C-alpha cells in the first residue's frame, strides 16, 4: 500500500510513529518462510496476527513458529508465531493452522 507512514519520511516523522515503518505484510512473510521448514508440503488454512509494535525500517526481524496443537488424523498443526526485533521485543504474534502433506514421489 502507499500509506505515507511507509513511503514518506517527512510525513511519518509527524505521526506518533516518529518515522517510517515497515508494511505489516513484510514480517508476516517471514512467518511463511518459517512454516516452509516444516516437513513435506505445507498448506496454510488460516493465520491470525497481532501487531504489537511497529517494525522500523532497518530492523532485523526473527520469526519463529512453535507447534502448539496437532491433529495427526488430518495432518493439521496449529502453530504459535512470533516475530522479534533486534532488541528482543515481540513485534508480531499470532497463530497459524496448516495442513501437512507428504511430498509427491
CNS distance restraints for C-alpha pairs under 8 A (distance, minus, plus):
assign (resid   1 and name CA) (resid  23 and name CA) 7.73 0.50 0.50
assign (resid   2 and name CA) (resid   6 and name CA) 6.96 0.50 0.50
assign (resid   2 and name CA) (resid   7 and name CA) 6.39 0.50 0.50
assign (resid   3 and name CA) (resid   7 and name CA) 6.46 0.50 0.50
assign (resid   4 and name CA) (resid   8 and name CA) 4.96 0.50 0.50
assign (resid   4 and name CA) (resid   9 and name CA) 7.83 0.50 0.50
assign (resid   4 and name CA) (resid  11 and name CA) 6.34 0.50 0.50
assign (resid   4 and name CA) (resid  12 and name CA) 6.57 0.50 0.50
assign (resid   5 and name CA) (resid   9 and name CA) 7.17 0.50 0.50
assign (resid   5 and name CA) (resid  11 and name CA) 6.59 0.50 0.50
assign (resid   5 and name CA) (resid  12 and name CA) 4.54 0.50 0.50
assign (resid   5 and name CA) (resid  15 and name CA) 7.80 0.50 0.50
assign (resid   5 and name CA) (resid  19 and name CA) 7.23 0.50 0.50
assign (resid   5 and name CA) (resid  20 and name CA) 5.21 0.50 0.50
assign (resid   5 and name CA) (resid  21 and name CA) 6.22 0.50 0.50
assign (resid   6 and name CA) (resid  12 and name CA) 7.42 0.50 0.50
assign (resid   6 and name CA) (resid  20 and name CA) 5.22 0.50 0.50
assign (resid   6 and name CA) (resid  21 and name CA) 5.30 0.50 0.50
assign (resid   6 and name CA) (resid  22 and name CA) 5.89 0.50 0.50
assign (resid   6 and name CA) (resid  23 and name CA) 6.30 0.50 0.50
assign (resid   7 and name CA) (resid  20 and name CA) 6.97 0.50 0.50
assign (resid   8 and name CA) (resid  12 and name CA) 6.09 0.50 0.50
assign (resid   8 and name CA) (resid  20 and name CA) 6.83 0.50 0.50
assign (resid   9 and name CA) (resid  13 and name CA) 6.00 0.50 0.50
assign (resid   9 and name CA) (resid  19 and name CA) 5.80 0.50 0.50
assign (resid   9 and name CA) (resid  20 and name CA) 5.39 0.50 0.50
assign (resid  10 and name CA) (resid  14 and name CA) 6.98 0.50 0.50
assign (resid  10 and name CA) (resid  19 and name CA) 7.65 0.50 0.50
assign (resid  11 and name CA) (resid  15 and name CA) 7.04 0.50 0.50
assign (resid  11 and name CA) (resid  19 and name CA) 7.85 0.50 0.50
assign (resid  12 and name CA) (resid  17 and name CA) 6.66 0.50 0.50
assign (resid  12 and name CA) (resid  18 and name CA) 6.03 0.50 0.50
assign (resid  12 and name CA) (resid  19 and name CA) 4.54 0.50 0.50
assign (resid  12 and name CA) (resid  20 and name CA) 5.17 0.50 0.50
assign (resid  12 and name CA) (resid  21 and name CA) 7.99 0.50 0.50
assign (resid  13 and name CA) (resid  17 and name CA) 6.91 0.50 0.50
assign (resid  13 and name CA) (resid  18 and name CA) 4.20 0.50 0.50
assign (resid  13 and name CA) (resid  19 and name CA) 4.18 0.50 0.50
assign (resid  13 and name CA) (resid  20 and name CA) 7.06 0.50 0.50
assign (resid  14 and name CA) (resid  18 and name CA) 6.15 0.50 0.50
assign (resid  14 and name CA) (resid  19 and name CA) 7.53 0.50 0.50
assign (resid  15 and name CA) (resid  19 and name CA) 7.35 0.50 0.50
assign (resid  17 and name CA) (resid  21 and name CA) 7.46 0.50 0.50
assign (resid  17 and name CA) (resid  54 and name CA) 7.65 0.50 0.50
assign (resid  19 and name CA) (resid  56 and name CA) 7.99 0.50 0.50
assign (resid  20 and name CA) (resid  56 and name CA) 6.59 0.50 0.50
assign (resid  20 and name CA) (resid  57 and name CA) 6.51 0.50 0.50
assign (resid  21 and name CA) (resid  54 and name CA) 6.29 0.50 0.50
assign (resid  21 and name CA) (resid  55 and name CA) 5.65 0.50 0.50
assign (resid  21 and name CA) (resid  56 and name CA) 4.47 0.50 0.50
assign (resid  21 and name CA) (resid  57 and name CA) 5.61 0.50 0.50
assign (resid  22 and name CA) (resid  26 and name CA) 7.10 0.50 0.50
assign (resid  22 and name CA) (resid  54 and name CA) 7.42 0.50 0.50
assign (resid  22 and name CA) (resid  55 and name CA) 5.42 0.50 0.50
assign (resid  22 and name CA) (resid  56 and name CA) 5.65 0.50 0.50
assign (resid  22 and name CA) (resid  57 and name CA) 5.75 0.50 0.50
assign (resid  24 and name CA) (resid  28 and name CA) 6.82 0.50 0.50
assign (resid  24 and name CA) (resid  51 and name CA) 7.84 0.50 0.50
assign (resid  24 and name CA) (resid  55 and name CA) 7.77 0.50 0.50
assign (resid  25 and name CA) (resid  29 and name CA) 6.23 0.50 0.50
assign (resid  26 and name CA) (resid  30 and name CA) 6.98 0.50 0.50
assign (resid  27 and name CA) (resid  31 and name CA) 6.89 0.50 0.50
assign (resid  27 and name CA) (resid  61 and name CA) 7.08 0.50 0.50
assign (resid  27 and name CA) (resid  63 and name CA) 7.75 0.50 0.50
assign (resid  27 and name CA) (resid  83 and name CA) 7.09 0.50 0.50
assign (resid  27 and name CA) (resid  92 and name CA) 7.99 0.50 0.50
assign (resid  28 and name CA) (resid  32 and name CA) 6.67 0.50 0.50
assign (resid  29 and name CA) (resid  33 and name CA) 6.40 0.50 0.50
assign (resid  30 and name CA) (resid  34 and name CA) 6.29 0.50 0.50
assign (resid  30 and name CA) (resid  62 and name CA) 7.71 0.50 0.50
assign (resid  30 and name CA) (resid  63 and name CA) 5.87 0.50 0.50
assign (resid  31 and name CA) (resid  35 and name CA) 6.36 0.50 0.50
assign (resid  31 and name CA) (resid  63 and name CA) 5.61 0.50 0.50
assign (resid  31 and name CA) (resid  64 and name CA) 6.93 0.50 0.50
assign (resid  31 and name CA) (resid  65 and name CA) 7.34 0.50 0.50
assign (resid  31 and name CA) (resid  81 and name CA) 6.84 0.50 0.50
assign (resid  31 and name CA) (resid  82 and name CA) 7.83 0.50 0.50
assign (resid  31 and name CA) (resid  83 and name CA) 7.62 0.50 0.50
assign (resid  32 and name CA) (resid  36 and name CA) 6.44 0.50 0.50
assign (resid  33 and name CA) (resid  37 and name CA) 7.11 0.50 0.50
assign (resid  34 and name CA) (resid  38 and name CA) 7.78 0.50 0.50
assign (resid  34 and name CA) (resid  63 and name CA) 6.61 0.50 0.50
assign (resid  34 and name CA) (resid  64 and name CA) 6.34 0.50 0.50
assign (resid  34 and name CA) (resid  65 and name CA) 6.52 0.50 0.50
assign (resid  35 and name CA) (resid  42 and name CA) 7.17 0.50 0.50
assign (resid  35 and name CA) (resid  65 and name CA) 7.12 0.50 0.50
assign (resid  36 and name CA) (resid  41 and name CA) 7.99 0.50 0.50
assign (resid  36 and name CA) (resid  42 and name CA) 6.57 0.50 0.50
assign (resid  38 and name CA) (resid  42 and name CA) 7.05 0.50 0.50
assign (resid  39 and name CA) (resid 100 and name CA) 7.48 0.50 0.50
assign (resid  39 and name CA) (resid 102 and name CA) 7.92 0.50 0.50
assign (resid  40 and name CA) (resid 100 and name CA) 6.25 0.50 0.50
assign (resid  40 and name CA) (resid 101 and name CA) 5.60 0.50 0.50
assign (resid  40 and name CA) (resid 102 and name CA) 4.91 0.50 0.50
assign (resid  40 and name CA) (resid 103 and name CA) 4.97 0.50 0.50
assign (resid  41 and name CA) (resid 100 and name CA) 5.65 0.50 0.50
assign (resid  41 and name CA) (resid 101 and name CA) 4.95 0.50 0.50
assign (resid  41 and name CA) (resid 102 and name CA) 6.15 0.50 0.50
assign (resid  41 and name CA) (resid 103 and name CA) 5.64 0.50 0.50
assign (resid  42 and name CA) (resid  98 and name CA) 6.37 0.50 0.50
assign (resid  42 and name CA) (resid  99 and name CA) 5.84 0.50 0.50
assign (resid  42 and name CA) (resid 100 and name CA) 4.84 0.50 0.50
assign (resid  42 and name CA) (resid 101 and name CA) 6.52 0.50 0.50
assign (resid  43 and name CA) (resid  98 and name CA) 5.42 0.50 0.50
assign (resid  43 and name CA) (resid  99 and name CA) 5.16 0.50 0.50
assign (resid  43 and name CA) (resid 100 and name CA) 6.48 0.50 0.50
assign (resid  44 and name CA) (resid  96 and name CA) 7.27 0.50 0.50
assign (resid  44 and name CA) (resid  97 and name CA) 6.23 0.50 0.50
assign (resid  44 and name CA) (resid  98 and name CA) 4.51 0.50 0.50
assign (resid  44 and name CA) (resid  99 and name CA) 6.54 0.50 0.50
assign (resid  45 and name CA) (resid  96 and name CA) 7.57 0.50 0.50
assign (resid  45 and name CA) (resid  97 and name CA) 5.41 0.50 0.50
assign (resid  45 and name CA) (resid  98 and name CA) 5.24 0.50 0.50
assign (resid  45 and name CA) (resid  99 and name CA) 6.85 0.50 0.50
assign (resid  46 and name CA) (resid  96 and name CA) 5.65 0.50 0.50
assign (resid  46 and name CA) (resid  97 and name CA) 5.20 0.50 0.50
assign (resid  46 and name CA) (resid  98 and name CA) 7.09 0.50 0.50
assign (resid  47 and name CA) (resid  94 and name CA) 7.32 0.50 0.50
assign (resid  47 and name CA) (resid  95 and name CA) 5.72 0.50 0.50
assign (resid  47 and name CA) (resid  96 and name CA) 4.23 0.50 0.50
assign (resid  47 and name CA) (resid  97 and name CA) 6.35 0.50 0.50
assign (resid  48 and name CA) (resid  94 and name CA) 5.28 0.50 0.50
assign (resid  48 and name CA) (resid  95 and name CA) 5.40 0.50 0.50
assign (resid  48 and name CA) (resid  96 and name CA) 6.43 0.50 0.50
assign (resid  49 and name CA) (resid  92 and name CA) 6.62 0.50 0.50
assign (resid  49 and name CA) (resid  93 and name CA) 5.60 0.50 0.50
assign (resid  49 and name CA) (resid  94 and name CA) 4.17 0.50 0.50
assign (resid  49 and name CA) (resid  95 and name CA) 6.67 0.50 0.50
assign (resid  50 and name CA) (resid  92 and name CA) 5.58 0.50 0.50
assign (resid  50 and name CA) (resid  93 and name CA) 5.40 0.50 0.50
assign (resid  50 and name CA) (resid  94 and name CA) 5.93 0.50 0.50
assign (resid  51 and name CA) (resid  91 and name CA) 6.11 0.50 0.50
assign (resid  51 and name CA) (resid  92 and name CA) 4.72 0.50 0.50
assign (resid  51 and name CA) (resid  93 and name CA) 6.91 0.50 0.50
assign (resid  52 and name CA) (resid  90 and name CA) 6.97 0.50 0.50
assign (resid  52 and name CA) (resid  91 and name CA) 4.92 0.50 0.50
assign (resid  52 and name CA) (resid  92 and name CA) 5.52 0.50 0.50
assign (resid  52 and name CA) (resid  93 and name CA) 7.48 0.50 0.50
assign (resid  53 and name CA) (resid  90 and name CA) 7.32 0.50 0.50
assign (resid  53 and name CA) (resid  91 and name CA) 4.58 0.50 0.50
assign (resid  53 and name CA) (resid  92 and name CA) 7.11 0.50 0.50
assign (resid  54 and name CA) (resid  91 and name CA) 6.53 0.50 0.50
assign (resid  55 and name CA) (resid  59 and name CA) 6.53 0.50 0.50
assign (resid  55 and name CA) (resid  85 and name CA) 7.64 0.50 0.50
assign (resid  55 and name CA) (resid  91 and name CA) 6.76 0.50 0.50
assign (resid  59 and name CA) (resid  85 and name CA) 6.30 0.50 0.50
assign (resid  59 and name CA) (resid  86 and name CA) 6.56 0.50 0.50
assign (resid  60 and name CA) (resid  85 and name CA) 5.54 0.50 0.50
assign (resid  60 and name CA) (resid  86 and name CA) 5.27 0.50 0.50
assign (resid  61 and name CA) (resid  83 and name CA) 6.28 0.50 0.50
assign (resid  61 and name CA) (resid  84 and name CA) 5.53 0.50 0.50
assign (resid  61 and name CA) (resid  85 and name CA) 4.57 0.50 0.50
assign (resid  61 and name CA) (resid  86 and name CA) 6.43 0.50 0.50
assign (resid  62 and name CA) (resid  83 and name CA) 5.50 0.50 0.50
assign (resid  62 and name CA) (resid  84 and name CA) 5.29 0.50 0.50
assign (resid  62 and name CA) (resid  85 and name CA) 6.44 0.50 0.50
assign (resid  62 and name CA) (resid  86 and name CA) 7.91 0.50 0.50
assign (resid  63 and name CA) (resid  81 and name CA) 7.22 0.50 0.50
assign (resid  63 and name CA) (resid  82 and name CA) 5.71 0.50 0.50
assign (resid  63 and name CA) (resid  83 and name CA) 4.39 0.50 0.50
assign (resid  63 and name CA) (resid  84 and name CA) 6.54 0.50 0.50
assign (resid  64 and name CA) (resid  81 and name CA) 5.78 0.50 0.50
assign (resid  64 and name CA) (resid  82 and name CA) 5.39 0.50 0.50
assign (resid  64 and name CA) (resid  83 and name CA) 6.50 0.50 0.50
assign (resid  65 and name CA) (resid  79 and name CA) 5.86 0.50 0.50
assign (resid  65 and name CA) (resid  80 and name CA) 5.51 0.50 0.50
assign (resid  65 and name CA) (resid  81 and name CA) 4.54 0.50 0.50
assign (resid  65 and name CA) (resid  82 and name CA) 6.53 0.50 0.50
assign (resid  66 and name CA) (resid  79 and name CA) 5.19 0.50 0.50
assign (resid  66 and name CA) (resid  80 and name CA) 5.13 0.50 0.50
assign (resid  66 and name CA) (resid  81 and name CA) 6.63 0.50 0.50
assign (resid  67 and name CA) (resid  77 and name CA) 6.66 0.50 0.50
assign (resid  67 and name CA) (resid  78 and name CA) 5.89 0.50 0.50
assign (resid  67 and name CA) (resid  79 and name CA) 4.37 0.50 0.50
assign (resid  67 and name CA) (resid  80 and name CA) 6.42 0.50 0.50
assign (resid  68 and name CA) (resid  77 and name CA) 7.64 0.50 0.50
assign (resid  68 and name CA) (resid  78 and name CA) 5.76 0.50 0.50
assign (resid  68 and name CA) (resid  79 and name CA) 5.43 0.50 0.50
assign (resid  68 and name CA) (resid  80 and name CA) 6.43 0.50 0.50
assign (resid  69 and name CA) (resid  77 and name CA) 5.72 0.50 0.50
assign (resid  69 and name CA) (resid  78 and name CA) 5.02 0.50 0.50
assign (resid  69 and name CA) (resid  79 and name CA) 7.03 0.50 0.50
assign (resid  70 and name CA) (resid  75 and name CA) 7.54 0.50 0.50
assign (resid  70 and name CA) (resid  76 and name CA) 5.88 0.50 0.50
assign (resid  70 and name CA) (resid  77 and name CA) 4.44 0.50 0.50
assign (resid  70 and name CA) (resid  78 and name CA) 6.31 0.50 0.50
assign (resid  71 and name CA) (resid  75 and name CA) 5.87 0.50 0.50
assign (resid  71 and name CA) (resid  76 and name CA) 5.02 0.50 0.50
assign (resid  71 and name CA) (resid  77 and name CA) 6.20 0.50 0.50
assign (resid  72 and name CA) (resid  76 and name CA) 6.40 0.50 0.50
assign (resid  72 and name CA) (resid  77 and name CA) 7.95 0.50 0.50
assign (resid  74 and name CA) (resid  99 and name CA) 7.62 0.50 0.50
assign (resid  75 and name CA) (resid  99 and name CA) 5.50 0.50 0.50
assign (resid  75 and name CA) (resid 100 and name CA) 5.27 0.50 0.50
assign (resid  75 and name CA) (resid 101 and name CA) 6.97 0.50 0.50
assign (resid  76 and name CA) (resid  97 and name CA) 6.95 0.50 0.50
assign (resid  76 and name CA) (resid  98 and name CA) 5.62 0.50 0.50
assign (resid  76 and name CA) (resid  99 and name CA) 4.40 0.50 0.50
assign (resid  76 and name CA) (resid 100 and name CA) 6.23 0.50 0.50
assign (resid  77 and name CA) (resid  97 and name CA) 5.76 0.50 0.50
assign (resid  77 and name CA) (resid  98 and name CA) 5.45 0.50 0.50
assign (resid  77 and name CA) (resid  99 and name CA) 6.40 0.50 0.50
assign (resid  77 and name CA) (resid 100 and name CA) 7.64 0.50 0.50
assign (resid  78 and name CA) (resid  95 and name CA) 6.86 0.50 0.50
assign (resid  78 and name CA) (resid  96 and name CA) 5.68 0.50 0.50
assign (resid  78 and name CA) (resid  97 and name CA) 4.45 0.50 0.50
assign (resid  78 and name CA) (resid  98 and name CA) 6.47 0.50 0.50
assign (resid  79 and name CA) (resid  95 and name CA) 5.47 0.50 0.50
assign (resid  79 and name CA) (resid  96 and name CA) 5.21 0.50 0.50
assign (resid  79 and name CA) (resid  97 and name CA) 6.37 0.50 0.50
assign (resid  80 and name CA) (resid  93 and name CA) 7.50 0.50 0.50
assign (resid  80 and name CA) (resid  94 and name CA) 5.95 0.50 0.50
assign (resid  80 and name CA) (resid  95 and name CA) 4.64 0.50 0.50
assign (resid  80 and name CA) (resid  96 and name CA) 6.68 0.50 0.50
assign (resid  81 and name CA) (resid  92 and name CA) 7.95 0.50 0.50
assign (resid  81 and name CA) (resid  93 and name CA) 5.48 0.50 0.50
assign (resid  81 and name CA) (resid  94 and name CA) 5.10 0.50 0.50
assign (resid  81 and name CA) (resid  95 and name CA) 5.49 0.50 0.50
assign (resid  81 and name CA) (resid  96 and name CA) 7.08 0.50 0.50
assign (resid  82 and name CA) (resid  90 and name CA) 6.78 0.50 0.50
assign (resid  82 and name CA) (resid  91 and name CA) 7.72 0.50 0.50
assign (resid  82 and name CA) (resid  92 and name CA) 5.73 0.50 0.50
assign (resid  82 and name CA) (resid  93 and name CA) 4.46 0.50 0.50
assign (resid  82 and name CA) (resid  94 and name CA) 6.62 0.50 0.50
assign (resid  83 and name CA) (resid  90 and name CA) 5.84 0.50 0.50
assign (resid  83 and name CA) (resid  91 and name CA) 5.73 0.50 0.50
assign (resid  83 and name CA) (resid  92 and name CA) 5.03 0.50 0.50
assign (resid  83 and name CA) (resid  93 and name CA) 6.37 0.50 0.50
assign (resid  84 and name CA) (resid  88 and name CA) 5.64 0.50 0.50
assign (resid  84 and name CA) (resid  89 and name CA) 5.33 0.50 0.50
assign (resid  84 and name CA) (resid  90 and name CA) 4.41 0.50 0.50
assign (resid  84 and name CA) (resid  91 and name CA) 5.60 0.50 0.50
assign (resid  84 and name CA) (resid  92 and name CA) 7.17 0.50 0.50
assign (resid  85 and name CA) (resid  89 and name CA) 5.49 0.50 0.50
assign (resid  85 and name CA) (resid  90 and name CA) 6.62 0.50 0.50
assign (resid  85 and name CA) (resid  91 and name CA) 6.67 0.50 0.50
